[in-house]
Amino acid sequence: MEVDKVSFYPLLLDILTDISEAHFVAFDLELSGVPTKQARSGKDGKPTLQERYLETKAAAERYQILQIGLTCVEQDIENQKYVLKPYNFELSPLIEESRLDIERIFSFQSGAAEFLLKTGFNLSVPFERGVPYLSRLETTEAREKYAKRQDRSAIPDLQIKPTETESLAFLERVRTEINKWRDSRDFDALNYINISAVDLSELTEDDVVPELSRYEKRLVHQLVRAEYPELISIGKRSVVQIIPLDPEHEARIAEGRKRDVEERINRQKGFRWIIEALHGSEITDIDLRECARDPVTGEAVFADMDAYKAQFHRAQNLMRNNPKIMVGHNCFLDLVYIYRTFVGELPDTVEGFQELLHAYWPTIIDTKYMSTHNCGDINPVSALDQIAAQLSEQPLPTLEIDPEHKKYKEEGALHEAGFDSFLTAQIAVRLSSKLEKDGSYVDLGPVTPTMNGTLLDGDMTPTMSSLSLTSSSTEDDSEPAELPEIPFVPSVQGGKWKRRGDPSLGPQDPNDPFAADPRDLKHRHIDPEATRKGRVFEGGMPGWGSDFWRVYGNRLRVFGTEEAMCVLDGSGGLADGEDGVDGGVGI
């Protein structure tokens, strides 16, 4: 489903509902630029994970997210299937609420722009139709700048030299007019005085009254602030109006201004409401009146606000303090960009980033890591479309596209963020079910697998053109290739399924029930919460509390670095096959 700035708020309640009911949410990004490779200090010319992170951090601070894809995956226990709801969001780099006094600087990388154009991406769409956003850092900055503007004592005074006779004369005239008005009998009857650029008593009826310059206005405000605490000055178009100070009236005005700023901030937040919902944060400041609009024209429509509030509060109650399980493909870079764009400044070390990201989203799944677990020192082919194609004929679990999200049912759109998140969701469901069923772990053995009795050489990843749940294709009129009759093998040649332990996890506690063969555990699919609510069905994904996700959860594949992966659960970042990793999914 396409979402732009016109349809965003009209669709927001449904989007929040889908997030609240999702078993997990898959994501993908399209960017205005990617990291530039720098000189390497690591062995064999490979960068360390820290070096790769710094490259990615620099790119995230410079370039812009242009498109975000989210696919909400609902686990339908009763009908034993998964329902996919893909969204494609255009994201605007512009700050539409200009009065927030926020400037955003971003860049386009020529290579990235060329790639996007080749895939059919319209670079004008983010600027014309993109959904606005405001990061947490920018929100704080907007509030601080507003508070500073309201603090009159923080305004620096203009220093007038004795030689600036005209300015001194102007101030003396203003001072005389204020004193005369304040001390006259008209003070109570006429509760204001207008200060003009000239003495009005010296003008004739035919004379045109000149406007005060910005410099003169500032001198008047400065004079009142310094010498007349019982008065207040108000800037008008051509004059400065001075009135008696009414503390209660001023408090109401200040409250109204603050409310106006908060409303502007909330409107500009836009897509960050989605990020906060995914994080489980409070989103009660959403103005539901903005949702009562036509999704095509943006015009206000009649709506049952009680029904809107009921739907919103139900979704909010499900999401509050309940970060969603996030699933990406090769998503280390995406997560750095997401954090920088919507949350705040990135730390200087990858360890600091791991800690912050894990605190924000305790459970992140990388389908790239799932498909290349224990792959050795030769990186297997593991492109998103190839893995999705290889798994597309797997009969179980059953996957369906929600009828309201039919854009990708008949035709794919590779490198569109919504479609790529859609493929990622399919892989997460099918591959986790497949890996768990076949034993969960991959062991490097001496036997080379065969395809129809023939030894495999080189790339062992079969491909096909069909990418979606049914007949999706990236090319029109293409015929799907015949799938080889072998199980999915996300490893190098010689890989076979292993049913006990895992070299990347280190020694296990023999008293730990998860140290046993996962296939022998009756609750291999089921965590306690899932058991109580009956959320898991045979052939479905492993339960989030199972030992399966101890292996595959919170590990991001980062090929091309010495470490080859990034561990988010605090267990360190050792490469595949090294000792000492003992972490788990943060659930």
ABEGO torsion letter per residue (X at the ends): XBBBAAAAAAAAAAAAAAAAABABBBBBBBBABBBBBBBBABBGGBBBAAAAAAAAAAAAAABBBABBBBBBBBBBAAAGBBBBBBBBBBBBABBABAAAGBBBBBBBBAAAAAAAAAAGBBAAAAAAABBBBBBAAAAAAAAAAAAAAABAAABBBBBBBAABAAAAAAAAAAAAAAAAAAABAAAAABABBBBBABBAAABBAABBBBBBBAAAAAAAAAAAAAABAABBBBBBAABBBBBBBBAAAAAAAAAAAAAAAAAAAAAAAEAAAAAAAAAGBBAAABBAAAABBBAAAGBBBBBBAAAAAAAAAAAAAAABGBBBBBBBBGAAAAAAAAAAAAAEBBBABAAAAAAAAAAABABBBBAAAAAABGAEABBBBABAAAAAAAAAABAOBBBBBBAABAAAAABBBBGBAAAAAAAAAAAAAAAAAAAAAAGGBBBBBABBBBBGGBBBBEBABBBBABABABABBABBGBBBBBBBBBBBBBBBBGBBBBABEBAAAEBBBAABAAABBAAABAAAABBAAAAAAGABBBGBBBBAABAAAAAABGBBBBBGBAAGBBBAAGAEABBBGBBGBBBBBBX
